[in-house]
Amino acid sequence: MRDAESRPAYLIEKLLAYGLDNEMITEHDVSYVRNQLLELLRIEEPYSQPVDLEAIEVPDTATPVLEELLDYAVRCGIIPEDTLTYRDLFDTKIMGLLMPRPSEIISRFETLKNEKGIKTATQYFYNLCRKSDYIRVDRIARNIIWQYESEFGQLEVTINLTKPEKDPREIAALKQAPQVGYPKCVLCPENVGYAGRVNHPARQTLRILPVKLQGEQWYFQYSPYVYYNEHCIVLKHEHVPMKITRKTFARLFDFLKIFPHYFIGSNADLPIVGGSILNHDHFQGGFHTFPMEKAPIEYNLKCEEYPDVKIGVVHWPMSAVRISHYKSEILVDLADKLLNLWKNYSDPEVDILAFSVNEKGERVPHNTVTPIARITDDGLCQLDLVFRNNRTNEEHPMGIFHPHQELHHIKKENIGLIEVMGLFILPGRLNVELDAIKDILTGRKEMNDDIYIESHPLNKHLDWIKDLIEKHGNNLDDETSEKIIKDSVGQKCLQVLHHAGVFKATEEGRRAFNRFLETAGIRLA
């Protein structure tokens, strides 16, 4: 064996030990997987010294072993360029060789579910996704997370460092990449095992589980980005656009019959108020209690048509009704009624118009909902309906009920399901920018004239920085300045929710909300 191959050959043995330790492979797979790895890494023969795989100390994640193998692959020209994109494509290919086949995982999941319960089954599947590096645990650990105490409860704030910015070489490669129509999107079930390309992630480590919702074929998978515990995605077999209908609510409760320990929700189905993917129908769920779920009922309501349903307006900056009953079918009926009324409801006094007419003379719908379903600890079916409107005007060209211009320096992306529930995913650029603002508030750096140049990274924060200095000065210690900045970001996140609320959390807003609810026969209890 050549000296240059000795270390990577040993790392292959370490990877095999890791796969055994985490039950990704069995002893009967070792020779097969070893040979596959040798071929992939262009190494002629295994490590020359005897190796006891059971005695090898394995790391918590595969990342440190993979990083060394990636460096070797770069040196040998196996990876064409030493960029994050190519490294991710290649290490996913490596780990894909250790992954059980989809049918094996489905079989084991079903066995665990039947013998030990659904919680044990999901724990097995989630752990596999983490250990395979499909969920990049080491990167997710870099995310900056804090809580902000607001009058509506504790909001959760995350600066997302999981997706590093692409370097110029990667951007150039994206421009030159041929347009490929397969898979149709990142959610299509055909992604399982896909090798990826510079403009589409590798998915050799992706596994999905079949589930039936309303007699239709759907699939369950975990999100590779895991914005919260056991963050899952439930996707339709067919590549069809998002559409909120009566069937949506029924599907959510069908899911909860299988996964009662999870919550499940859907992004809205219209631009601006929907998520980043509108072209493939899907839900998101998981094992996490969001701030909105903890929010109390502000006031109770009643409906003669549904006398046994508990109805209340949630104490939340967005406009949400919570309905609860032991029978999910009754909630589906009421939710469908509210959805259809809302889709056609206008109240010009509070800027709500259900439709507008575009340049072609076509009616464009604006009203929809963000639904979130769960089973409570006492077995009650519960559905939150958050009312949304995506209309724009001259003053707010990105959306009347969307973060307004003065908040775009912190958050200008769509306010989707996750933010609606009180968890904010903020762009990674803020990590460096907030540190620079801290330097100004502590007096380590002065606010020089460069900041007034539009291209300066802090220019977008200029008014905010001036306001912080006016209120707190620029001679703070590190701990105080960090708390002030994080609290101020939290306040802005709360303001984002206020902007996105169609009926404002004011007396006038509540009166307007009640006017709409009365159209469904829902009145104050």
C-alpha positions in Angstrom: 0.0 0.0 0.0 1.3 3.5 -0.9 1.9 5.7 2.1 -0.5 8.3 0.8 -3.3 5.7 0.9 -2.5 4.4 4.4 -4.4 7.1 6.4 -7.5 7.2 4.2 -7.6 3.3 4.2 -7.6 3.4 8.0 -10.4 6.1 7.9 -12.5 3.6 5.9 -12.1 1.1 8.7 -13.1 3.9 11.2 -16.2 4.6 9.1 -17.1 0.9 9.0 -16.8 0.9 12.8 -19.0 3.9 13.0 -21.6 2.2 10.7 -21.6 -0.9 12.9 -21.8 1.1 16.1 -24.8 3.0 14.9 -26.5 0.0 13.4 -26.4 1.3 9.8 -24.6 -1.9 8.7 -24.1 -5.4 10.1 -21.0 -7.6 10.2 -22.3 -9.3 7.1 -22.1 -6.0 5.2 -18.6 -5.1 6.2 -16.6 -6.5 3.2 -19.2 -5.3 0.7 -19.2 -1.7 2.1 -15.4 -1.7 2.5 -15.0 -2.6 -1.2 -17.5 0.1 -2.3 -15.6 2.7 -0.3 -12.3 1.6 -1.7 -13.6 2.0 -5.2 -15.2 5.4 -4.5 -11.9 6.7 -3.0 -9.7 5.0 -5.6 -7.7 3.1 -3.0 -6.3 -0.2 -4.2 -6.5 -2.3 -1.1 -7.7 -2.1 2.6 -5.6 -0.9 5.5 -2.5 -3.1 5.8 -2.6 -3.7 9.5 -5.1 -6.0 11.3 -8.0 -3.9 12.6 -10.6 -4.8 15.3 -13.6 -2.8 14.3 -15.2 -3.2 17.6 -12.2 -1.7 19.4 -12.0 1.4 17.3 -13.2 4.5 19.1 -15.9 6.1 17.0 -16.8 9.8 17.1 -20.3 11.1 18.0 -20.9 12.1 14.3 -19.2 11.0 11.1 -18.1 14.6 10.3 -14.5 14.4 11.6 -13.8 11.2 9.6 -15.6 12.6 6.5 -13.6 15.9 6.6 -10.3 14.0 6.4 -11.6 11.8 3.6 -12.8 14.9 1.7 -9.4 16.5 2.1 -7.8 13.3 0.6 -10.4 13.3 -2.3 -9.5 17.0 -3.1 -5.7 16.2 -3.1 -6.3 13.2 -5.4 -8.6 15.1 -7.8 -11.6 12.9 -7.0 -13.4 16.1 -6.1 -13.1 18.6 -9.0 -13.0 21.7 -6.8 -12.5 22.3 -3.0 -15.9 24.0 -2.5 -18.6 23.3 0.1 -21.0 22.3 -2.7 -18.6 19.6 -4.1 -17.6 18.4 -0.6 -21.3 18.0 0.3 -22.0 16.1 -2.9 -19.1 13.7 -2.2 -19.5 13.1 1.5 -23.2 12.3 0.9 -22.1 9.7 -1.6 -19.8 8.2 1.0 -22.4 8.0 3.7 -24.9 6.7 1.2 -22.8 3.5 1.0 -23.4 2.9 4.7 -27.2 3.5 4.6 -29.7 0.6 4.7 -31.9 0.2 1.6 -35.2 2.1 1.8 -37.2 -1.1 2.1 -35.1 -2.2 5.1 -35.7 1.0 6.9 -39.4 0.9 6.2 -39.6 -2.6 7.5 -37.7 -1.8 10.7 -39.8 1.3 11.3 -43.0 -0.7 11.0 -41.7 -3.5 13.3 -40.7 -0.9 16.0 -44.0 0.9 15.6 -46.0 -2.3 16.1 -43.9 -3.8 18.9 -42.7 -0.8 20.9 -44.9 2.1 19.7 -44.6 5.1 17.4 -42.4 7.1 19.6 -39.7 4.4 19.6 -40.0 4.1 15.8 -39.6 7.8 15.2 -36.7 8.0 17.6 -35.0 5.2 15.6 -35.6 6.9 12.3 -34.6 10.4 13.5 -31.4 9.0 15.1 -30.5 7.2 11.8 -30.9 10.5 9.9 -28.6 12.3 12.3 -26.0 9.5 12.4 -25.9 9.3 8.6 -25.1 13.0 8.4 -28.3 13.5 6.3 -29.1 15.9 9.2 -25.7 17.7 9.5 -25.6 17.8 13.3 -22.2 19.6 13.5 -23.4 22.5 11.3 -26.8 22.8 13.1 -24.9 23.1 16.4 -23.4 26.4 15.1 -26.8 28.1 14.9 -27.2 30.9 17.4 -30.4 30.5 19.4 -32.0 32.6 22.1 -35.4 33.4 23.6 -37.1 36.8 23.8 -39.7 37.4 26.6 -42.7 39.2 25.1 -46.2 40.1 26.3 -47.3 37.1 24.2 -44.9 34.7 25.7 -41.4 33.6 24.9 -40.4 33.9 21.2 -37.6 31.7 19.9 -35.0 33.3 17.7 -32.4 31.5 15.6 -29.6 32.9 13.3 -29.3 30.1 10.7 -25.7 29.2 10.1 -26.5 25.8 8.7 -26.3 27.0 5.1 -23.1 28.9 4.6 -23.0 31.5 1.8 -21.7 30.2 -1.5 -18.2 31.4 -2.6 -17.7 33.0 -6.1 -16.6 29.6 -7.6 -19.8 28.0 -6.6 -21.9 30.9 -7.9 -20.1 30.7 -11.2 -20.7 26.9 -11.4 -24.4 27.5 -10.7 -24.6 29.9 -13.7 -23.0 27.4 -16.0 -24.9 24.4 -14.8 -27.3 22.9 -17.3 -31.0 23.1 -16.5 -32.2 19.7 -15.5 -35.8 18.9 -14.8 -35.2 15.9 -12.6 -36.2 15.7 -9.8 -38.9 18.3 -10.3 -38.2 19.8 -6.9 -36.4 19.1 -3.7 -39.5 17.5 -2.1 -40.3 15.0 -4.8 -40.0 11.3 -3.6 -37.7 10.7 -6.6 -35.0 12.5 -4.6 -34.3 9.3 -2.6 -30.8 8.1 -3.6 -30.3 11.0 -6.1 -26.6 11.9 -6.6 -27.3 15.6 -6.8 -25.5 18.3 -8.8 -24.2 21.8 -8.2 -27.7 23.2 -8.1 -29.5 20.3 -6.4 -28.4 18.6 -3.2 -27.2 15.0 -3.1 -29.8 12.7 -1.4 -28.1 9.3 -1.2 -28.8 9.4 2.5 -32.4 10.5 2.2 -35.0 7.9 3.3 -38.8 8.4 3.3 -41.6 6.4 4.9 -44.9 5.8 3.1 -48.1 7.0 4.9 -51.7 7.0 3.8 -53.6 10.3 4.3 -57.2 10.3 3.1 -56.5 7.2 1.1 -53.7 9.0 -0.8 -50.0 8.2 -0.9 -47.9 10.6 1.1 -44.4 10.2 2.5 -42.8 11.1 5.8 -39.2 12.3 6.1 -37.1 14.5 8.4 -35.9 17.9 7.3 -32.1 18.0 6.7 -32.1 21.5 8.3 -33.9 20.6 11.6 -35.1 24.0 12.7 -36.5 22.3 15.9 -36.6 18.9 17.5 -37.6 16.1 15.1 -38.6 18.6 12.3 -40.4 16.4 9.8 -41.8 17.0 6.3 -44.9 15.1 5.0 -45.0 15.3 1.2 -47.5 14.2 -1.4 -46.5 11.5 -3.9 -47.5 13.7 -6.9 -45.7 17.0 -7.7 -48.8 19.2 -7.3 -49.0 22.7 -5.9 -50.0 23.6 -2.3 -53.7 24.0 -1.9 -55.6 24.5 1.4 -59.0 22.7 1.2 -61.2 20.7 3.5 -59.1 17.7 2.6 -56.0 19.5 4.1 -57.6 19.5 7.5 -58.6 15.9 7.2 -55.1 14.9 6.1 -53.6 16.7 9.1 -55.7 14.7 11.5 -55.1 11.4 9.6 -51.4 12.1 10.2 -52.0 12.6 13.9 -53.7 9.2 14.1 -50.4 7.7 13.2 -48.1 10.3 14.9 -50.1 11.5 17.9 -47.0 12.9 19.7 -46.2 15.3 16.9 -47.8 18.5 15.8 -48.5 19.0 12.1 -49.2 22.1 10.1 -49.3 23.5 6.6 -47.9 26.6 5.1 -50.4 28.9 3.4 -51.0 28.2 -0.3 -50.5 31.8 -1.7 -47.3 33.7 -2.5 -45.9 36.2 0.2 -47.8 34.4 3.1 -46.8 30.9 2.0 -43.5 29.1 2.5 -40.5 29.0 0.1 -41.9 25.9 -1.7 -45.4 26.4 -3.2 -45.1 23.9 -6.1 -45.3 20.7 -4.1 -48.0 20.0 -1.6 -46.5 19.2 1.8 -46.8 19.7 5.6 -44.3 20.3 8.4 -44.5 18.8 11.8 -42.3 17.5 14.7 -41.8 17.0 18.4 -41.6 20.5 19.6 -43.9 22.9 21.6 -43.9 26.2 19.9 -44.6 29.6 21.6 -48.0 29.8 19.9 -49.1 26.5 21.3 -48.3 27.8 24.8 -50.3 31.0 24.2 -53.5 31.2 26.2 -57.0 31.9 24.9 -57.6 35.6 25.0 -61.4 35.2 25.0 -63.8 32.3 24.5 -66.4 32.1 21.7 -69.4 29.8 21.0 -71.2 28.6 17.9 -74.8 27.3 18.0 -74.1 25.0 15.0 -71.2 23.4 16.9 -72.2 23.7 20.6 -69.7 21.1 21.8 -66.6 22.7 20.1 -64.4 24.8 22.3 -63.6 27.9 20.4 -61.3 30.8 21.4 -59.2 33.6 20.0 -55.5 32.9 20.8 -53.6 35.6 22.7 -51.1 36.1 19.8 -50.1 39.0 17.6 -51.3 37.2 14.5 -55.0 36.5 14.0 -55.7 32.9 15.2 -58.7 30.9 16.3 -58.2 27.7 18.3 -60.9 25.0 18.0 -61.0 21.8 20.1 -63.1 18.7 20.2 -62.7 14.9 20.8 -63.9 14.2 17.2 -61.6 15.5 14.5 -64.4 15.2 11.8 -66.3 18.0 13.6 -63.3 20.2 13.6 -62.7 19.5 9.9 -66.4 20.6 9.2 -66.0 23.9 11.2 -62.5 24.6 9.7 -63.9 24.1 6.2 -66.7 26.5 6.9 -64.3 29.2 8.3 -61.9 28.7 5.3 -64.7 29.2 2.7 -66.1 32.2 4.5 -62.6 33.7 4.9 -61.7 33.1 1.2 -64.6 35.4 0.2 -64.5 37.9 3.1 -63.6 41.6 2.7 -63.5 44.4 5.3 -62.1 47.5 3.6 -62.0 49.3 7.0 -59.1 47.1 8.0 -57.5 46.8 4.5 -58.8 43.2 3.9 -60.0 42.5 0.4 -60.6 38.9 -0.7 -59.9 39.6 -4.4 -58.4 42.1 -6.7 -58.3 42.2 -10.5 -55.0 41.9 -12.4 -53.9 43.4 -15.7 -55.5 40.6 -17.6 -58.9 41.2 -15.9 -58.6 38.0 -13.8 -59.8 37.8 -10.2 -56.8 37.2 -7.9 -57.5 35.6 -4.5 -55.8 37.0 -1.4 -57.3 35.2 1.6 -56.1 31.9 3.0 -55.1 30.2 6.2 -52.2 28.6 8.0 -53.5 25.6 9.8 -51.8 23.8 12.7 -53.1 20.6 14.3 -52.2 18.6 17.4 -53.6 16.1 19.9 -53.5 17.4 23.5 -52.3 15.4 26.5 -55.9 14.6 27.4 -56.6 13.3 23.9 -58.4 16.4 22.6 -58.1 17.2 18.9 -57.0 20.8 18.4 -56.7 23.0 15.3 -55.3 26.5 15.1 -56.4 28.5 12.1 -54.3 31.6 11.4 -56.0 33.9 8.9 -53.7 35.3 6.2 -54.0 37.9 3.3 -51.3 38.5 0.7 -52.5 41.7 -0.8 -49.9 44.4 -1.7 -50.3 48.2 -2.3 -48.0 51.1 -3.2 -47.0 51.7 0.4 -46.3 48.0 1.0 -45.3 46.5 -2.3 -44.0 43.3 -0.7 -47.2 42.8 1.3 -49.6 44.7 3.5 -49.6 41.9 6.0 -45.9 41.1 5.6 -42.9 42.6 7.5 -42.8 46.2 6.5 -39.8 48.0 5.0 -38.4 49.2 8.3 -38.0 45.6 9.5 -36.3 44.2 6.3 -32.8 44.7 7.7 -33.7 41.9 10.1 -36.4 39.9 8.3 -37.8 40.3 4.8 -38.5 36.7 3.8 -42.0 35.2 3.8 -43.6 34.6 7.2 -44.3 30.9 6.9 -45.6 28.3 9.3 -42.6 28.2 11.6 -42.5 32.0 12.1 -46.2 32.1 12.5 -45.8 29.8 15.5 -43.2 32.0 17.1 -39.8 30.5 15.9 -37.8 33.0 13.8 -35.2 31.7 11.4 -33.0 34.7 10.6 -30.4 34.9 7.9 -26.8 33.9 8.7 -25.4 37.4 7.6 -26.8 38.7 10.9 -24.1 36.8 12.9 -21.3 39.1 11.6 -23.5 42.2 11.4 -24.7 41.9 15.0 -21.1 41.4 16.2 -20.1 44.6 14.4 -23.0 46.5 16.1 -21.8 45.2 19.4 -18.3 46.6 18.7 -19.9 50.0 18.2 -22.1 49.8 21.4 -19.0 48.8 23.4 -16.9 51.6 22.0 -14.4 49.2 20.5 -15.1 50.7 17.1 -16.5 54.1 16.0 -19.4 54.5 13.6 -17.3 56.0 10.8 -18.5 57.6 7.5 -18.2 54.3 5.6 -21.5 53.1 7.2 -23.4 55.7 5.2 -22.3 54.1 1.9 -25.2 51.9 0.7 -23.0 48.9 0.0 -21.7 48.8 3.6 -23.0 45.7 5.4 -24.2 47.9 8.3 -25.9 50.5 6.2 -29.2 48.7 6.3 -29.0 48.9 10.1 -28.1 52.6 10.3 -31.4 53.9 11.9 -31.4 51.0 14.3 -27.8 51.6 15.4 -28.5 55.3 16.0 -31.5 54.4 18.0 -29.6 51.9 20.2 -26.8 54.5 20.8 -29.4 57.2 21.7 -31.1 54.9 24.2 -28.1 53.0 25.7 -24.9 54.9 24.7 -21.7 53.4 23.2 -19.7 52.5 26.3 -21.4 49.2 27.3 -19.7 46.0 28.4 -19.9 42.9 26.2 -22.7 41.1 28.1 -24.9 44.2 28.4 -24.5 45.1 24.7 -25.3 41.5 23.6 -28.4 41.4 25.7 -29.6 44.8 24.4 -29.0 43.7 20.8 -30.7 40.3 21.2 -33.7 41.9 23.0 -34.0 44.5 20.3 -34.0 41.8 17.6 -36.6 39.9 19.6 -38.8 43.1 19.6 -38.4 43.4 15.9 -39.5 39.7 15.5 -42.6 40.5 17.6 -43.3 43.5 15.3 -43.0 41.2 12.3 -45.9 39.1 13.7 -47.9 42.2 14.3 -47.4 43.3 10.7 -48.4 39.8 9.5 -51.6 39.8 11.5 -54.7 40.6 9.4 -56.7 41.7 12.4 -54.4 43.8 14.6 -54.0 43.0 18.4 -55.9 46.2 19.3 -59.5 47.0 20.3 -60.3 48.0 16.7 -58.6 44.8 15.4 -60.5 42.5 17.8 -63.8 44.2 16.8 -63.0 43.5 13.2 -62.0 39.9 13.9 -65.3 39.4 15.7 -67.2 40.8 12.7 -65.7 38.1 10.5 -66.3 35.4 13.1 -70.0 36.4 13.3 -70.4 35.5 9.6 -69.8 31.9 10.7 -72.3 32.2 13.6 -69.4 32.4 16.1 -70.0 34.9 18.9 -68.6 35.9 22.3 -69.4 33.2 24.9 
